[in-house]
């Protein structure tokens, strides 16, 4: 039986994670794989991982995380911001990997038909910690606590003035595309960052939540007919439910994290056909 599977936060810059990805195999030759961002930081590592996966899975669908959008000083590819993202999109197209800029594919297997919609929506600092009513106050709390996302240094928003301005543009773009779907379309929404605030409530450092999404996407799972929402970023793999919709956090995470759960990372999570509840 073929299936629609999902995974994220592969971080193949770590040797153990790279070996894990090199060994991934589908259960069926017709399996699809969703990759919900944070494949790697360096351009060549992202390309290697997506090429490796596209050679074994029938179809690979990718949504970018924040790490793919970093511009490390030692990366030969020094493209920044939107230019870097579009270069990643072009590489994916050369590999046959679907991106948020491509026509959405329809899964026709068991549990379908569903439209698999990879999204690229950043964050706008609206997941603020208690005591902060503005972006500036939220950032000050984070800097005072020493909990600051590396995005503030390596994720450049060019040509947008700020990362939240880029987020505004991506939200508008995504809403236009989703509005074009036929009424009643069932979807699997894929975004690196959680579309709702609730998953961030368990973060050890609540100041970090402001780099994890936008309050403006809180109703998308209802508005856009989601049967499942796939996300990563938090490195807290689990299943949640909101308004009767299943939310799956499918991250692998860093070796120091997955080793707490076992000798090797868990494989991709099956999204469709749905696993039995509980």
FILUM-730606 format. One record per residue (C-alpha): x negated, y, z; residue number from 1. Coordinates in steps of 0.1 Angstrom, whole numbers, plus 5000, padded with zeros to 4 digits. Example, Ala and Ser with C-alpha at 12.3 -4.5 7.8 and 13.67 -1.06 7.14 Angstrom:
+------+------+------+-----+
!   px !   py !   pz ! num !
+------+------+------+-----+
! 4877 ! 4955 ! 5078 !   1 !
! 4863 ! 4989 ! 5071 !   2 !
+------+------+------+-----+
END
This chain:
+------+------+------+-----+
!   px !   py !   pz ! num !
+------+------+------+-----+
! 5000 ! 5000 ! 5000 !   1 !
! 4986 ! 5034 ! 4990 !   2 !
! 4986 ! 5063 ! 5014 !   3 !
! 4981 ! 5100 ! 5018 !   4 !
! 4953 ! 5105 ! 5043 !   5 !
! 4937 ! 5136 ! 5060 !   6 !
! 4905 ! 5146 ! 5077 !   7 !
! 4887 ! 5178 ! 5085 !   8 !
! 4856 ! 5193 ! 5102 !   9 !
! 4832 ! 5168 ! 5086 !  10 !
! 4802 ! 5190 ! 5094 !  11 !
! 4779 ! 5170 ! 5072 !  12 !
! 4749 ! 5192 ! 5081 !  13 !
! 4746 ! 5167 ! 5110 !  14 !
! 4729 ! 5135 ! 5099 !  15 !
! 4753 ! 5112 ! 5117 !  16 !
! 4783 ! 5130 ! 5102 !  17 !
! 4767 ! 5128 ! 5067 !  18 !
! 4762 ! 5090 ! 5071 !  19 !
! 4799 ! 5087 ! 5082 !  20 !
! 4811 ! 5105 ! 5051 !  21 !
! 4788 ! 5085 ! 5029 !  22 !
! 4804 ! 5053 ! 5042 !  23 !
! 4841 ! 5064 ! 5040 !  24 !
! 4862 ! 5041 ! 5017 !  25 !
! 4899 ! 5042 ! 5009 !  26 !
! 4921 ! 5014 ! 5020 !  27 !
! 4937 ! 5013 ! 4985 !  28 !
! 4923 ! 5025 ! 4952 !  29 !
! 4953 ! 5048 ! 4950 !  30 !
! 4948 ! 5066 ! 4983 !  31 !
! 4947 ! 5104 ! 4984 !  32 !
! 4925 ! 5123 ! 5008 !  33 !
! 4932 ! 5158 ! 5022 !  34 !
! 4901 ! 5176 ! 5035 !  35 !
! 4912 ! 5204 ! 5057 !  36 !
! 4880 ! 5225 ! 5058 !  37 !
! 4847 ! 5228 ! 5076 !  38 !
! 4829 ! 5204 ! 5053 !  39 !
! 4796 ! 5221 ! 5059 !  40 !
! 4779 ! 5255 ! 5060 !  41 !
! 4755 ! 5252 ! 5030 !  42 !
! 4769 ! 5252 ! 4995 !  43 !
! 4750 ! 5221 ! 4984 !  44 !
! 4762 ! 5201 ! 5014 !  45 !
! 4798 ! 5210 ! 5006 !  46 !
! 4794 ! 5200 ! 4970 !  47 !
! 4777 ! 5167 ! 4980 !  48 !
! 4805 ! 5157 ! 5004 !  49 !
! 4834 ! 5166 ! 4981 !  50 !
! 4816 ! 5148 ! 4952 !  51 !
! 4811 ! 5117 ! 4974 !  52 !
! 4847 ! 5116 ! 4984 !  53 !
! 4861 ! 5123 ! 4949 !  54 !
! 4842 ! 5093 ! 4936 !  55 !
! 4860 ! 5069 ! 4959 !  56 !
! 4895 ! 5084 ! 4966 !  57 !
! 4921 ! 5087 ! 4938 !  58 !
! 4926 ! 5124 ! 4945 !  59 !
! 4910 ! 5148 ! 4969 !  60 !
! 4927 ! 5180 ! 4981 !  61 !
! 4906 ! 5206 ! 4998 !  62 !
! 4914 ! 5237 ! 5019 !  63 !
! 4885 ! 5258 ! 5031 !  64 !
! 4875 ! 5263 ! 5067 !  65 !
! 4855 ! 5291 ! 5081 !  66 !
! 4822 ! 5273 ! 5079 !  67 !
! 4823 ! 5269 ! 5041 !  68 !
! 4826 ! 5307 ! 5039 !  69 !
! 4795 ! 5314 ! 5060 !  70 !
! 4765 ! 5328 ! 5042 !  71 !
! 4735 ! 5313 ! 5061 !  72 !
! 4702 ! 5331 ! 5055 !  73 !
! 4685 ! 5298 ! 5045 !  74 !
! 4712 ! 5289 ! 5019 !  75 !
! 4699 ! 5293 ! 4983 !  76 !
! 4735 ! 5303 ! 4974 !  77 !
! 4738 ! 5338 ! 4990 !  78 !
! 4773 ! 5346 ! 4976 !  79 !
! 4795 ! 5363 ! 5002 !  80 !
! 4831 ! 5366 ! 5010 !  81 !
! 4856 ! 5361 ! 4983 !  82 !
! 4829 ! 5355 ! 4957 !  83 !
! 4816 ! 5325 ! 4978 !  84 !
! 4851 ! 5312 ! 4981 !  85 !
! 4857 ! 5314 ! 4943 !  86 !
! 4824 ! 5297 ! 4936 !  87 !
! 4835 ! 5269 ! 4959 !  88 !
! 4868 ! 5267 ! 4940 !  89 !
! 4849 ! 5265 ! 4907 !  90 !
! 4827 ! 5237 ! 4920 !  91 !
! 4858 ! 5218 ! 4932 !  92 !
! 4874 ! 5221 ! 4898 !  93 !
! 4843 ! 5206 ! 4882 !  94 !
! 4846 ! 5177 ! 4906 !  95 !
! 4884 ! 5172 ! 4901 !  96 !
! 4891 ! 5183 ! 4936 !  97 !
! 4923 ! 5204 ! 4941 !  98 !
! 4921 ! 5237 ! 4959 !  99 !
! 4945 ! 5265 ! 4971 ! 100 !
! 4941 ! 5281 ! 4937 ! 101 !
! 4954 ! 5251 ! 4917 ! 102 !
! 4989 ! 5239 ! 4909 ! 103 !
! 5002 ! 5219 ! 4939 ! 104 !
! 5001 ! 5181 ! 4934 ! 105 !
! 5031 ! 5159 ! 4943 ! 106 !
! 5026 ! 5127 ! 4963 ! 107 !
! 5050 ! 5102 ! 4948 ! 108 !
! 5041 ! 5073 ! 4970 ! 109 !
! 5060 ! 5060 ! 5000 ! 110 !
! 5074 ! 5089 ! 5020 ! 111 !
! 5075 ! 5110 ! 4989 ! 112 !
! 5080 ! 5129 ! 4968 ! 113 !
! 5063 ! 5157 ! 4987 ! 114 !
! 5044 ! 5186 ! 4974 ! 115 !
! 5009 ! 5188 ! 4990 ! 116 !
! 5000 ! 5224 ! 4994 ! 117 !
! 4965 ! 5233 ! 5005 ! 118 !
! 4965 ! 5268 ! 5019 ! 119 !
! 4937 ! 5293 ! 5025 ! 120 !
! 4949 ! 5316 ! 5053 ! 121 !
! 4923 ! 5331 ! 5076 ! 122 !
! 4930 ! 5347 ! 5110 ! 123 !
! 4939 ! 5382 ! 5120 ! 124 !
! 4931 ! 5383 ! 5157 ! 125 !
! 4967 ! 5381 ! 5168 ! 126 !
! 4962 ! 5349 ! 5189 ! 127 !
! 4950 ! 5372 ! 5217 ! 128 !
! 4941 ! 5363 ! 5252 ! 129 !
! 4962 ! 5375 ! 5281 ! 130 !
! 4955 ! 5411 ! 5289 ! 131 !
! 4948 ! 5421 ! 5253 ! 132 !
! 4974 ! 5439 ! 5233 ! 133 !
! 4951 ! 5450 ! 5204 ! 134 !
! 4924 ! 5434 ! 5183 ! 135 !
! 4898 ! 5457 ! 5199 ! 136 !
! 4908 ! 5447 ! 5234 ! 137 !
! 4907 ! 5410 ! 5225 ! 138 !
! 4873 ! 5413 ! 5210 ! 139 !
! 4860 ! 5432 ! 5241 ! 140 !
! 4873 ! 5404 ! 5263 ! 141 !
! 4855 ! 5378 ! 5241 ! 142 !
! 4822 ! 5397 ! 5241 ! 143 !
! 4824 ! 5403 ! 5278 ! 144 !
! 4830 ! 5365 ! 5283 ! 145 !
! 4802 ! 5356 ! 5259 ! 146 !
! 4827 ! 5336 ! 5237 ! 147 !
! 4822 ! 5350 ! 5202 ! 148 !
! 4828 ! 5331 ! 5170 ! 149 !
! 4798 ! 5329 ! 5147 ! 150 !
! 4821 ! 5342 ! 5119 ! 151 !
! 4814 ! 5377 ! 5133 ! 152 !
! 4779 ! 5374 ! 5119 ! 153 !
! 4780 ! 5349 ! 5090 ! 154 !
! 4816 ! 5351 ! 5075 ! 155 !
! 4816 ! 5382 ! 5054 ! 156 !
! 4849 ! 5395 ! 5041 ! 157 !
! 4836 ! 5412 ! 5009 ! 158 !
! 4852 ! 5429 ! 4991 ! 159 !
! 4877 ! 5434 ! 5019 ! 160 !
! 4868 ! 5458 ! 5047 ! 161 !
! 4875 ! 5432 ! 5075 ! 162 !
! 4883 ! 5395 ! 5079 ! 163 !
! 4919 ! 5404 ! 5090 ! 164 !
! 4924 ! 5425 ! 5059 ! 165 !
! 4913 ! 5394 ! 5038 ! 166 !
! 4938 ! 5374 ! 5059 ! 167 !
! 4966 ! 5399 ! 5050 ! 168 !
! 4958 ! 5394 ! 5013 ! 169 !
! 4958 ! 5356 ! 5016 ! 170 !
! 4991 ! 5356 ! 5035 ! 171 !
! 5007 ! 5377 ! 5009 ! 172 !
! 4993 ! 5355 ! 4981 ! 173 !
! 5004 ! 5323 ! 4998 ! 174 !
! 5039 ! 5335 ! 5005 ! 175 !
! 5043 ! 5344 ! 4968 ! 176 !
! 5032 ! 5310 ! 4957 ! 177 !
! 5053 ! 5291 ! 4982 ! 178 !
! 5084 ! 5311 ! 4972 ! 179 !
! 5080 ! 5297 ! 4937 ! 180 !
! 5087 ! 5262 ! 4949 ! 181 !
! 5122 ! 5249 ! 4941 ! 182 !
! 5147 ! 5251 ! 4969 ! 183 !
! 5147 ! 5219 ! 4990 ! 184 !
! 5111 ! 5210 ! 4981 ! 185 !
! 5095 ! 5188 ! 5009 ! 186 !
! 5059 ! 5197 ! 5016 ! 187 !
! 5028 ! 5188 ! 5034 ! 188 !
! 5012 ! 5220 ! 5044 ! 189 !
! 4974 ! 5219 ! 5047 ! 190 !
! 4955 ! 5248 ! 5064 ! 191 !
! 4922 ! 5247 ! 5083 ! 192 !
! 4936 ! 5270 ! 5110 ! 193 !
! 4967 ! 5260 ! 5129 ! 194 !
! 4998 ! 5277 ! 5116 ! 195 !
! 5013 ! 5280 ! 5151 ! 196 !
! 4998 ! 5293 ! 5183 ! 197 !
! 5007 ! 5263 ! 5205 ! 198 !
! 4976 ! 5241 ! 5197 ! 199 !
! 4953 ! 5268 ! 5210 ! 200 !
! 4968 ! 5268 ! 5245 ! 201 !
! 4945 ! 5240 ! 5256 ! 202 !
! 4913 ! 5257 ! 5246 ! 203 !
! 4887 ! 5259 ! 5274 ! 204 !
! 4880 ! 5294 ! 5264 ! 205 !
! 4912 ! 5312 ! 5256 ! 206 !
! 4892 ! 5342 ! 5241 ! 207 !
! 4883 ! 5320 ! 5211 ! 208 !
! 4919 ! 5317 ! 5200 ! 209 !
! 4918 ! 5350 ! 5181 ! 210 !
! 4896 ! 5333 ! 5155 ! 211 !
! 4921 ! 5305 ! 5151 ! 212 !
! 4951 ! 5318 ! 5131 ! 213 !
! 4978 ! 5343 ! 5127 ! 214 !
! 5012 ! 5349 ! 5144 ! 215 !
! 5026 ! 5357 ! 5110 ! 216 !
! 5025 ! 5320 ! 5099 ! 217 !
! 5045 ! 5307 ! 5129 ! 218 !
! 5076 ! 5299 ! 5109 ! 219 !
! 5060 ! 5286 ! 5077 ! 220 !
! 5067 ! 5249 ! 5086 ! 221 !
! 5104 ! 5257 ! 5087 ! 222 !
! 5105 ! 5283 ! 5058 ! 223 !
! 5085 ! 5261 ! 5034 ! 224 !
! 5101 ! 5227 ! 5040 ! 225 !
! 5072 ! 5209 ! 5058 ! 226 !
! 5075 ! 5173 ! 5067 ! 227 !
! 5040 ! 5175 ! 5081 ! 228 !
! 5014 ! 5202 ! 5088 ! 229 !
! 4977 ! 5192 ! 5086 ! 230 !
! 4950 ! 5214 ! 5103 ! 231 !
! 4917 ! 5212 ! 5119 ! 232 !
! 4893 ! 5239 ! 5133 ! 233 !
! 4899 ! 5232 ! 5170 ! 234 !
! 4881 ! 5198 ! 5172 ! 235 !
! 4909 ! 5185 ! 5193 ! 236 !
! 4925 ! 5157 ! 5172 ! 237 !
! 4961 ! 5151 ! 5182 ! 238 !
! 4997 ! 5149 ! 5171 ! 239 !
! 5022 ! 5176 ! 5181 ! 240 !
! 5058 ! 5184 ! 5171 ! 241 !
! 5075 ! 5217 ! 5165 ! 242 !
! 5110 ! 5222 ! 5152 ! 243 !
! 5110 ! 5185 ! 5143 ! 244 !
! 5079 ! 5189 ! 5122 ! 245 !
! 5048 ! 5168 ! 5128 ! 246 !
! 5015 ! 5187 ! 5132 ! 247 !
! 4984 ! 5167 ! 5128 ! 248 !
! 4949 ! 5180 ! 5139 ! 249 !
! 4925 ! 5157 ! 5120 ! 250 !
! 4890 ! 5169 ! 5128 ! 251 !
! 4859 ! 5148 ! 5131 ! 252 !
! 4839 ! 5175 ! 5149 ! 253 !
! 4803 ! 5175 ! 5160 ! 254 !
! 4785 ! 5143 ! 5171 ! 255 !
! 4784 ! 5154 ! 5207 ! 256 !
! 4822 ! 5156 ! 5206 ! 257 !
! 4832 ! 5124 ! 5187 ! 258 !
! 4807 ! 5103 ! 5207 ! 259 !
! 4829 ! 5110 ! 5238 ! 260 !
! 4857 ! 5091 ! 5220 ! 261 !
! 4836 ! 5062 ! 5205 ! 262 !
! 4805 ! 5050 ! 5188 ! 263 !
! 4816 ! 5065 ! 5155 ! 264 !
! 4842 ! 5090 ! 5143 ! 265 !
! 4877 ! 5079 ! 5137 ! 266 !
! 4886 ! 5076 ! 5100 ! 267 !
! 4911 ! 5097 ! 5081 ! 268 !
! 4946 ! 5100 ! 5096 ! 269 !
! 4974 ! 5086 ! 5076 ! 270 !
! 5000 ! 5113 ! 5068 ! 271 !
! 5023 ! 5093 ! 5045 ! 272 !
! 5038 ! 5069 ! 5048 ! 273 !
! 5043 ! 5083 ! 5083 ! 274 !
! 5029 ! 5064 ! 5113 ! 275 !
! 5057 ! 5052 ! 5137 ! 276 !
! 5065 ! 5078 ! 5163 ! 277 !
! 5046 ! 5073 ! 5196 ! 278 !
+------+------+------+-----+
END
